[in-house]
């Protein structure tokens, strides 16, 4: 039949598609920071006071001014460190009407002095809330404590 869907499938976007798109926008913004431009972070993060970022380097930042400052500092630091890209692997979505959580493994590719890339993985949790109909990040937690069999 033309226009029919298999059992269990739908032509409509999944309910979590918008949340996954917001999560992808965050990682796009992270990669823009690594390329030297932190301006996209403001678009993906909530601007409310009750937001936090527990990054992979151990810092615990509260509120947009601290978070923005960290990403702005990373613009130049990332170029010096040679980190090339961060990707969200195997995202799992948990969501309600106004709050959503995406967990994943962040694959961080670092470019060595010889120009070769090496990738390490850290676990991440991203928390979003709906603001004016759009998902905005309110918490990011990245932790390098993966199980021994998952370390590079």
MDTraj code that builds the backbone (N, CA, C; nanometers):
import mdtraj as md
import numpy as np

residues = "UNK UNK UNK UNK UNK UNK UNK UNK UNK UNK UNK UNK UNK UNK UNK UNK UNK UNK UNK UNK UNK UNK UNK UNK UNK UNK UNK UNK UNK UNK UNK UNK UNK UNK UNK UNK UNK UNK UNK UNK UNK UNK UNK UNK UNK UNK UNK UNK UNK UNK UNK UNK UNK UNK UNK UNK UNK UNK UNK UNK UNK UNK UNK UNK UNK UNK UNK UNK UNK UNK UNK UNK UNK UNK UNK UNK UNK UNK UNK UNK UNK UNK UNK UNK UNK UNK UNK UNK UNK UNK UNK UNK UNK UNK UNK UNK UNK UNK UNK UNK UNK UNK UNK UNK UNK UNK UNK UNK UNK UNK UNK UNK UNK UNK UNK UNK UNK UNK UNK UNK UNK UNK UNK UNK UNK UNK UNK UNK UNK UNK UNK UNK UNK UNK UNK UNK UNK UNK UNK UNK UNK UNK UNK UNK UNK UNK UNK UNK UNK UNK UNK UNK".split()
xyz = np.array([
    [0.0834, -0.1182, 0.0000],
    [0.0000, 0.0000, 0.0000],
    [0.0874, 0.1239, 0.0000],
    [0.0456, 0.2224, -0.0725],
    [0.1165, 0.3490, -0.0754],
    [0.0851, 0.4270, 0.0507],
    [0.1892, 0.4809, 0.1143],
    [0.1706, 0.5655, 0.2318],
    [0.1479, 0.4906, 0.3614],
    [0.1528, 0.3586, 0.3599],
    [0.1315, 0.2864, 0.4849],
    [0.2644, 0.2637, 0.5560],
    [0.2567, 0.2408, 0.6854],
    [0.3744, 0.2153, 0.7671],
    [0.3682, 0.0739, 0.8214],
    [0.4837, 0.0174, 0.8450],
    [0.4891, -0.1150, 0.9061],
    [0.4375, -0.1045, 1.0488],
    [0.3964, -0.2195, 1.1033],
    [0.3472, -0.2225, 1.2401],
    [0.4551, -0.1681, 1.3334],
    [0.4171, -0.0762, 1.4227],
    [0.5109, -0.0187, 1.5173],
    [0.5879, 0.1004, 1.4647],
    [0.5726, 0.1314, 1.3362],
    [0.6425, 0.2456, 1.2783],
    [0.5428, 0.3549, 1.2463],
    [0.5927, 0.4749, 1.2405],
    [0.5079, 0.5890, 1.2113],
    [0.5842, 0.6862, 1.1242],
    [0.5121, 0.7591, 1.0399],
    [0.5744, 0.8637, 0.9596],
    [0.5993, 0.9892, 1.0428],
    [0.5345, 1.0002, 1.1583],
    [0.5521, 1.1172, 1.2448],
    [0.6874, 1.1084, 1.3145],
    [0.7486, 1.2252, 1.3401],
    [0.8762, 1.2221, 1.4132],
    [0.8553, 1.1659, 1.5534],
    [0.9572, 1.1001, 1.6063],
    [0.9458, 1.0434, 1.7402],
    [0.9303, 1.1550, 1.8417],
    [0.8663, 1.1272, 1.9544],
    [0.8451, 1.2311, 2.0551],
    [0.9760, 1.2887, 2.1087],
    [1.0821, 1.2102, 2.1026],
    [1.2084, 1.2602, 2.1568],
    [1.2996, 1.3219, 2.0509],
    [1.2512, 1.3380, 1.9283],
    [1.3342, 1.3934, 1.8203],
    [1.3822, 1.5350, 1.8524],
    [1.2956, 1.6168, 1.9091],
    [1.3350, 1.7546, 1.9409],
    [1.4400, 1.7566, 2.0518],
    [1.4280, 1.6656, 2.1484],
    [1.5270, 1.6585, 2.2560],
    [1.6613, 1.6111, 2.2002],
    [1.6603, 1.5110, 2.1137],
    [1.7851, 1.4657, 2.0519],
    [1.8465, 1.5755, 1.9650],
    [1.7639, 1.6540, 1.8989],
    [1.8153, 1.7660, 1.8187],
    [1.8816, 1.8703, 1.9080],
    [1.8239, 1.8978, 2.0246],
    [1.8852, 1.9918, 2.1190],
    [2.0181, 1.9363, 2.1691],
    [2.0239, 1.8062, 2.1947],
    [2.1479, 1.7425, 2.2381],
    [2.2541, 1.7526, 2.1279],
    [2.2141, 1.7274, 2.0042],
    [2.3069, 1.7393, 1.8913],
    [2.3552, 1.8834, 1.8763],
    [2.2667, 1.9805, 1.9008],
    [2.3055, 2.1223, 1.8931],
    [2.4101, 2.1540, 1.9991],
    [2.3992, 2.0923, 2.1178],
    [2.5000, 2.1124, 2.2209],
    [2.6362, 2.0628, 2.1724],
    [2.6415, 1.9424, 2.1158],
    [2.7701, 1.8888, 2.0704],
    [2.8244, 1.9669, 1.9507],
    [2.7365, 2.0180, 1.8685],
    [2.7813, 2.1073, 1.7610],
    [2.8452, 2.2320, 1.8202],
    [2.7827, 2.2880, 1.9240],
    [2.8376, 2.4065, 1.9907],
    [2.9713, 2.3744, 2.0575],
    [2.9836, 2.2554, 2.1184],
    [3.1106, 2.2138, 2.1787],
    [3.2199, 2.2133, 2.0719],
    [3.1879, 2.1567, 1.9563],
    [3.2881, 2.1494, 1.8497],
    [3.3211, 2.2876, 1.7929],
    [3.2257, 2.3783, 1.7972],
    [3.2558, 2.5161, 1.7569],
    [3.3508, 2.5809, 1.8577],
    [3.3318, 2.5507, 1.9869],
    [3.4251, 2.6007, 2.0892],
    [3.5655, 2.5490, 2.0584],
    [3.5758, 2.4217, 2.0248],
    [3.7057, 2.3618, 1.9963],
    [3.7697, 2.4212, 1.8713],
    [3.6868, 2.4809, 1.7862],
    [3.7378, 2.5483, 1.6666],
    [3.7633, 2.6970, 1.6931],
    [3.7344, 2.7416, 1.8170],
    [3.7656, 2.8795, 1.8529],
    [3.6492, 2.9757, 1.8552],
    [3.5255, 2.9240, 1.8655],
    [3.4086, 3.0122, 1.8689],
    [3.3065, 2.9586, 1.9689],
    [3.2919, 3.0276, 2.0823],
    [3.2004, 2.9832, 2.1873],
    [3.0613, 3.0449, 2.1769],
    [3.0349, 3.1220, 2.0750],
    [2.9084, 3.1964, 2.0679],
    [2.7845, 3.1075, 2.0605],
    [2.7937, 2.9889, 2.0044],
    [2.6764, 2.9014, 1.9910],
    [2.6300, 2.8451, 2.1245],
    [2.7161, 2.8457, 2.2261],
    [2.6778, 2.7925, 2.3566],
    [2.5598, 2.8689, 2.4159],
    [2.5556, 2.9974, 2.3950],
    [2.4470, 3.0786, 2.4503],
    [2.3109, 3.0354, 2.3970],
    [2.3084, 2.9823, 2.2755],
    [2.1824, 2.9408, 2.2136],
    [2.1305, 2.8084, 2.2687],
    [2.2199, 2.7217, 2.3172],
    [2.1762, 2.5896, 2.3626],
    [2.1517, 2.5829, 2.5129],
    [2.2125, 2.6725, 2.5890],
    [2.1983, 2.6723, 2.7347],
    [2.0846, 2.7631, 2.7801],
    [2.0169, 2.7236, 2.8863],
    [1.9230, 2.8112, 2.9549],
    [2.0031, 2.9259, 3.0145],
    [1.9411, 3.0390, 3.0301],
    [2.0090, 3.1538, 3.0899],
    [1.9667, 3.1745, 3.2351],
    [1.8926, 3.0806, 3.2917],
    [1.8494, 3.0909, 3.4308],
    [1.9673, 3.0680, 3.5251],
    [1.9536, 3.1150, 3.6473],
    [2.0607, 3.1002, 3.7471],
    [2.0852, 2.9549, 3.7848],
    [1.9802, 2.8753, 3.7901],
    [1.9911, 2.7375, 3.8400],
    [2.0341, 2.6416, 3.7300],
    [2.1526, 2.6676, 3.6705],
    [2.2098, 2.5760, 3.5727],
    [2.3508, 2.5407, 3.6203],
    [2.4014, 2.4261, 3.5718],
    [2.5334, 2.3829, 3.6184],
    [2.6046, 2.3014, 3.5117],
    [2.7369, 2.3013, 3.5227],
    [2.8212, 2.2247, 3.4313],
    [2.9315, 2.1603, 3.5140],
    [2.9297, 2.0287, 3.5194],
    [3.0343, 1.9528, 3.5880],
    [3.1179, 1.8886, 3.4780],
    [3.2192, 1.9596, 3.4321],
    [3.2976, 1.9168, 3.3177],
    [3.3954, 1.8053, 3.3490],
    [3.4575, 1.7518, 3.2438],
    [3.5486, 1.6382, 3.2607],
    [3.6785, 1.6747, 3.3319],
    [3.7037, 1.8028, 3.3518],
    [3.8271, 1.8456, 3.4167],
    [3.8090, 1.8642, 3.5671],
    [3.6887, 1.8327, 3.6188],
    [3.6648, 1.8370, 3.7620],
    [3.6005, 1.9640, 3.8135],
    [3.5852, 2.0653, 3.7288],
    [3.5234, 2.1886, 3.7774],
    [3.3722, 2.1712, 3.7911],
    [3.3161, 2.2469, 3.8841],
    [3.1719, 2.2467, 3.9065],
    [3.1264, 2.3917, 3.8957],
    [3.0647, 2.4242, 3.7827],
    [3.0255, 2.5615, 3.7534],
    [2.8764, 2.5792, 3.7749],
    [2.8391, 2.6932, 3.8346],
    [2.6986, 2.7243, 3.8598],
    [2.6644, 2.8578, 3.7967],
    [2.5538, 2.8609, 3.7218],
    [2.5049, 2.9834, 3.6613],
    [2.5714, 3.0121, 3.5277],
    [2.4978, 3.0832, 3.4435],
    [2.5467, 3.1114, 3.3088],
    [2.6779, 3.1897, 3.3064],
    [2.6989, 3.2908, 3.3904],
    [2.8271, 3.3630, 3.3825],
    [2.9495, 3.2719, 3.3994],
    [2.9449, 3.1768, 3.4940],
    [3.0578, 3.0852, 3.5120],
    [3.0715, 2.9900, 3.3937],
    [2.9584, 2.9378, 3.3469],
    [2.9616, 2.8427, 3.2353],
    [3.0107, 2.9121, 3.1094],
    [2.9583, 3.0290, 3.0821],
    [3.0014, 3.1045, 2.9642],
    [3.1510, 3.1357, 2.9722],
    [3.1977, 3.1736, 3.0905],
    [3.3394, 3.2033, 3.1093],
    [3.4276, 3.0835, 3.0798],
    [3.3835, 2.9657, 3.1211],
    [3.4610, 2.8441, 3.0964],
    [3.4705, 2.8151, 2.9475],
    [3.3576, 2.8239, 2.8770],
    [3.3604, 2.7953, 2.7337],
    [3.4390, 2.9014, 2.6574],
    [3.4314, 3.0242, 2.7016],
    [3.5099, 3.1301, 2.6376],
    [3.6592, 3.1035, 2.6566],
    [3.6981, 3.0616, 2.7770],
    [3.8388, 3.0284, 2.8025],
    [3.8833, 2.9085, 2.7191],
    [3.7920, 2.8156, 2.6951],
    [3.8261, 2.6963, 2.6181],
    [3.8483, 2.7257, 2.4709],
    [3.7991, 2.8395, 2.4230],
    [3.8201, 2.8750, 2.2820],
    [3.9686, 2.8671, 2.2466],
    [4.0514, 2.9292, 2.3272],
    [4.1951, 2.9282, 2.2984],
    [4.2633, 2.8056, 2.3566],
    [4.2184, 2.7593, 2.4734],
    [4.2795, 2.6417, 2.5352],
    [4.2674, 2.5181, 2.4456],
    [4.1532, 2.5007, 2.3811],
    [4.1293, 2.3833, 2.2979],
    [4.2268, 2.3783, 2.1814],
    [4.2553, 2.4921, 2.1228],
    [4.3496, 2.4944, 2.0121],
    [4.4887, 2.4533, 2.0593],
    [4.5268, 2.4967, 2.1772],
    [4.6586, 2.4610, 2.2326],
    [4.6647, 2.3124, 2.2676],
    [4.5549, 2.2583, 2.3201],
    [4.5524, 2.1187, 2.3629],
    [4.5416, 2.0226, 2.2453],
    [4.4944, 2.0700, 2.1329],
    [4.4840, 1.9852, 2.0153],
    [4.3643, 1.8929, 2.0152],
    [4.2609, 1.9260, 2.0914],
    [4.1394, 1.8441, 2.0872],
    [4.0658, 1.8796, 1.9595],
    [4.0325, 1.7799, 1.8826],
    [3.9728, 1.8046, 1.7530],
    [3.8215, 1.7973, 1.7492],
    [3.7625, 1.7029, 1.8237],
    [3.6181, 1.6831, 1.8090],
    [3.5630, 1.6040, 1.9272],
    [3.4376, 1.6326, 1.9605],
    [3.3649, 1.5562, 2.0617],
    [3.2349, 1.5094, 1.9975],
    [3.2058, 1.3807, 2.0104],
    [3.0830, 1.3247, 1.9548],
    [3.0081, 1.2485, 2.0637],
    [2.8759, 1.2529, 2.0562],
    [2.7897, 1.1811, 2.1495],
    [2.7563, 1.0454, 2.0875],
    [2.8013, 0.9382, 2.1520],
    [2.7758, 0.8035, 2.1019],
    [2.6686, 0.7347, 2.1849],
    [2.5835, 0.6607, 2.1182],
    [2.4805, 0.5787, 2.1827],
    [2.3941, 0.6568, 2.2810],
    [2.3321, 0.7657, 2.2358],
    [2.2489, 0.8423, 2.3289],
    [2.1257, 0.7630, 2.3733],
    [2.0940, 0.7782, 2.5008],
    [1.9721, 0.7207, 2.5574],
    [1.8889, 0.8378, 2.6086],
    [1.7612, 0.8372, 2.5773],
    [1.6733, 0.9493, 2.6084],
    [1.5712, 0.9096, 2.7144],
    [1.5568, 0.9986, 2.8125],
    [1.4549, 0.9844, 2.9172],
    [1.3864, 1.1197, 2.9219],
    [1.2545, 1.1234, 2.8984],
    [1.1917, 1.2549, 2.8959],
    [1.0493, 1.2548, 2.9445],
    [1.0138, 1.3708, 2.9973],
    [0.8772, 1.3997, 3.0352],
    [0.8307, 1.5187, 2.9535],
    [0.7247, 1.5829, 2.9979],
    [0.6717, 1.6962, 2.9229],
    [0.7631, 1.8183, 2.9270],
    [0.8247, 1.8443, 3.0413],
    [0.9023, 1.9670, 3.0583],
    [1.0507, 1.9446, 3.0858],
    [1.0911, 1.8202, 3.1107],
    [1.2312, 1.7905, 3.1398],
    [1.2734, 1.6663, 3.0638],
    [1.3963, 1.6690, 3.0133],
    [1.4508, 1.5542, 2.9424],
    [1.5967, 1.5338, 2.9770],
    [1.6397, 1.4095, 2.9733],
    [1.7777, 1.3731, 3.0035],
    [1.8296, 1.2875, 2.8886],
    [1.9516, 1.3179, 2.8455],
    [2.0189, 1.2359, 2.7460],
    [2.1504, 1.1890, 2.8081],
    [2.1704, 1.0580, 2.8122],
    [2.2986, 1.0038, 2.8561],
    [2.3694, 0.9481, 2.7339],
    [2.5019, 0.9521, 2.7363],
    [2.5784, 0.9003, 2.6238],
    [2.7238, 0.8832, 2.6640],
    [2.7996, 0.8312, 2.5720],
    [2.9449, 0.8287, 2.5856],
    [2.9978, 0.9349, 2.4911],
    [3.0793, 1.0255, 2.5439],
    [3.1424, 1.1265, 2.4600],
    [3.2732, 1.0690, 2.4063],
    [3.2855, 1.0653, 2.2760],
    [3.4100, 1.0236, 2.2112],
    [3.4884, 1.1512, 2.1822],
    [3.5999, 1.1678, 2.2511],
    [3.6815, 1.2885, 2.2403],
    [3.8055, 1.2538, 2.1581],
    [3.8180, 1.3178, 2.0434],
    [3.9320, 1.2940, 1.9570],
    [4.0339, 1.4046, 1.9774],
    [4.1532, 1.3643, 2.0090],
    [4.2629, 1.4580, 2.0311],
    [4.3643, 1.4391, 1.9191],
    [4.4082, 1.5491, 1.8633],
    [4.5073, 1.5449, 1.7565],
    [4.6456, 1.5537, 1.8198],
    [4.7318, 1.4580, 1.7879],
    [4.8669, 1.4571, 1.8427],
    [4.9573, 1.5510, 1.7634],
    [5.0759, 1.5740, 1.8151],
    [5.1713, 1.6628, 1.7468],
    [5.2030, 1.6146, 1.6066],
    [5.2009, 1.4873, 1.5859],
    [5.2281, 1.4319, 1.4537],
    [5.1091, 1.4386, 1.3598],
    [4.9993, 1.4956, 1.4067],
    [4.8807, 1.5095, 1.3229],
    [4.7874, 1.3903, 1.3259],
    [4.8206, 1.2882, 1.4028],
    [4.7330, 1.1710, 1.4138],
    [4.6312, 1.1942, 1.5240],
    [4.5188, 1.1306, 1.5108],
    [4.4145, 1.1432, 1.6117],
    [4.4102, 1.0239, 1.7041],
    [4.3820, 1.0494, 1.8288],
    [4.3583, 0.9433, 1.9256],
    [4.2268, 0.9762, 1.9953],
    [4.1467, 0.8751, 2.0208],
    [4.0150, 0.8978, 2.0784],
    [4.0057, 0.8322, 2.2157],
    [3.9513, 0.9066, 2.3108],
    [3.9196, 0.8488, 2.4414],
    [3.7732, 0.8773, 2.4681],
    [3.7146, 0.8021, 2.5596],
    [3.5712, 0.8118, 2.5848],
    [3.5445, 0.8439, 2.7306],
    [3.4442, 0.9295, 2.7493],
    [3.3983, 0.9641, 2.8831],
    [3.2457, 0.9550, 2.8832],
    [3.1893, 0.9318, 2.9985],
    [3.0435, 0.9228, 3.0048],
    [2.9864, 1.0617, 3.0324],
    [2.8652, 1.0841, 2.9840],
    [2.8047, 1.2166, 2.9982],
    [2.6550, 1.2054, 3.0249],
    [2.6058, 1.3044, 3.0977],
    [2.4629, 1.3213, 3.1229],
    [2.4287, 1.4653, 3.0912],
    [2.3278, 1.4850, 3.0078],
    [2.2816, 1.6175, 2.9681],
    [2.1355, 1.6327, 3.0075],
    [2.1057, 1.7370, 3.0831],
    [1.9697, 1.7611, 3.1316],
    [1.9162, 1.8860, 3.0645],
    [1.7944, 1.8763, 3.0123],
    [1.7290, 1.9856, 2.9414],
    [1.5930, 2.0145, 3.0036],
    [1.5491, 2.1394, 2.9932],
    [1.4120, 2.1765, 3.0271],
    [1.3529, 2.2512, 2.9085],
    [1.2206, 2.2499, 2.9013],
    [1.1541, 2.3234, 2.7945],
    [1.1353, 2.4685, 2.8358],
    [1.1808, 2.5584, 2.7508],
    [1.1625, 2.7020, 2.7705],
    [1.1032, 2.7580, 2.6423],
    [0.9865, 2.8151, 2.6522],
    [0.9184, 2.8708, 2.5354],
    [0.9111, 2.7696, 2.4207],
    [0.8841, 2.6439, 2.4560],
    [0.8659, 2.5394, 2.3563],
    [0.9937, 2.4778, 2.3021],
    [1.1110, 2.5243, 2.3483],
    [1.2387, 2.4712, 2.2998],
    [1.3158, 2.4079, 2.4159],
    [1.3879, 2.3003, 2.3878],
    [1.4699, 2.2351, 2.4883],
    [1.5975, 2.3155, 2.5091],
    [1.6268, 2.3501, 2.6351],
    [1.7477, 2.4239, 2.6720],
    [1.8240, 2.3443, 2.7776],
    [1.9557, 2.3415, 2.7665],
    [2.0378, 2.2673, 2.8611],
    [2.0420, 2.3386, 2.9953],
    [2.0252, 2.2616, 3.1034],
    [2.0373, 2.3165, 3.2384],
    [2.1483, 2.2477, 3.3177],
    [2.1966, 2.1330, 3.2687],
    [2.3063, 2.0653, 3.3378],
    [2.3793, 1.9738, 3.2401],
    [2.5110, 1.9779, 3.2486],
    [2.5962, 1.8860, 3.1728],
    [2.6965, 1.8276, 3.2716],
    [2.7113, 1.6963, 3.2670],
    [2.8086, 1.6290, 3.3535],
    [2.8868, 1.5309, 3.2678],
    [3.0175, 1.5503, 3.2614],
    [3.1057, 1.4581, 3.1899],
    [3.2039, 1.4010, 3.2907],
    [3.2228, 1.2693, 3.2865],
    [3.3022, 1.2008, 3.3871],
    [3.3924, 1.0983, 3.3186],
    [3.5192, 1.1070, 3.3475],
    [3.6159, 1.0169, 3.2851],
    [3.6209, 0.8789, 3.3502],
    [3.5339, 0.8495, 3.4433],
    [3.5388, 0.7226, 3.5164],
    [3.4641, 0.6107, 3.4461],
    [3.5123, 0.5719, 3.3307],
    [3.4530, 0.4583, 3.2609],
    [3.5091, 0.3276, 3.3174],
    [3.4374, 0.2210, 3.2958],
    [3.4845, 0.0899, 3.3391],
    [3.6161, 0.0576, 3.2680],
    [3.6997, -0.0222, 3.3306],
    [3.8322, -0.0527, 3.2773],
    [3.8271, -0.1088, 3.1357],
    [3.7243, -0.1875, 3.1044],
    [3.7171, -0.2467, 2.9711],
    [3.6733, -0.1463, 2.8659],
    [3.6310, -0.0267, 2.9041],
    [3.5905, 0.0748, 2.8088],
    [3.6972, 0.1821, 2.7888],
    [3.8035, 0.1771, 2.8657],
    [3.9086, 0.2758, 2.8496],
    [3.9911, 0.2429, 2.7270],
    [4.0394, 0.3468, 2.6580],
    [4.1190, 0.3199, 2.5372],
    [4.2508, 0.2514, 2.5700],
])
top = md.Topology()
chain = top.add_chain()
for i, resn in enumerate(residues, 1):
    res = top.add_residue(resn, chain, resSeq=i)
    for name in ("N", "CA", "C"):
        top.add_atom(name, md.element.get_by_symbol(name[0]), res)
traj = md.Trajectory(xyz[None], top)
